[in-house]
Every structure is written in C-alpha cells, then in structure tokens.
Amino acid sequence: MGEEHFMNTSDEHKSHTKRGYTIGFATISSSRYLDHEGARNPSEADDASGAIIIDALHDLGHTVRYSLLPDDISLIREWLEGAVADPDTDAIIMTGGTGLAPSDVTIEAVGQLLEKEIPGFGEIFRRESMDEIGYAAMLTRAIAGIIQGRAVFCMPGSPNAVRLGIGIIASELGHVVEHARGRV
C-alpha cells in the first residue's frame, strides 16, 4: 500500500469527532463580578477575553453557556460541579484566576477535582507563551484534565492569553471530548 492509504492516528480519531459541542464557560474575576453580577454575556460584564473565547467557539459551531464568577473556591467548585453534572455539557473552559496572586484560586478550586490530567495543555500553553512574553510564561498555571467524562481547561484571562489558549483548545477540542467520553 502507498502512503496515501495510511492515515495518521490522530487524524483518524479527529475524523470521527462531531462538530457543535456544548461548552460550559466561566470567566473568573472578582472585580468584574462585583461590577456586573448577574451579567448574562461578556459584553454586559465588560469581559473582552470572554467575548474572544465565545466568538471563537461560536465560529466553530459550538454552543457556549457563559457564567461570570468571583475568585472564590467554593463558588468556582459549585459552578464546575453543576457544569459537569449537566448531561448536555461536553467540555468546560475557565479563564482567569490562574496566576500567583493570593486571590488567584481557580487552580486550587479545579485541580483537586481532576480525575485525569492533560499536562500537554499547560506545557504547550507555556511553550507558546514564551514567544510572546519570554520567561514570564512560567508564571501561568494553565491546566487541563478530565472530570466525569468532561474535558476541563483552565487558562489565564488576559486577551492575548485567551487568544492563544482558545487556539490550542479549538484545534483539538473534538478529539479531547471524544476521548474523555470514551467514544474513541
């Protein structure tokens, strides 16, 4: 058989993934939350980074359920547990609260709940960030993993960080979701 008969394993898996996933998405930001509690979309919350993510996911045909949360471990976990319990949610993306400041608690809220880690996401995110911000990339604690068959991604909240992160996520989202659900 010639090379044209062989398909890369990753490409083969991707060929079986569907389009149009439902994504639970939360921006974690106490300042935005206090200023815009109850906002139903990123424009109401003055959330430029959230708008970048939602626009990118909508452009790919996905449905996004937006939430705005404060930097509070209990509230983040409560929201995450609800998103995971929703049978329609295929993946979860969270932005903000991944830095080193005392108020940055997204990783503390999510990390212990991950049943499986996807270390490659954080590794790739930091590697790609090096091109933009140099060694300051080490300050991000971007992570990803699986909780009850749902892919969960946590990344920084700056506009440049979310552009980078959503590009990484979008390129493999279907592949990750199908593996997380045990359908591949």
Buried (B, 14 or more C-beta within 10 A) or exposed (E): EEEEEEEEEEEEBBEEBEEEBBBBBBBBBBEBBEEBEEBEEBEEBBBBBBBBBBEBBEEBEBBBBBBBBBBBBEBBBEBBEEBBEBEEBBBBBBBBBBBEEEEBBBBEBBEEBBEEBBEEBBEBBBEBBEEEBEEEBEEBBBBBBBBEBBBBBBBBBBEEBBBBBBEBBBEBBBBBBBBBBEEB
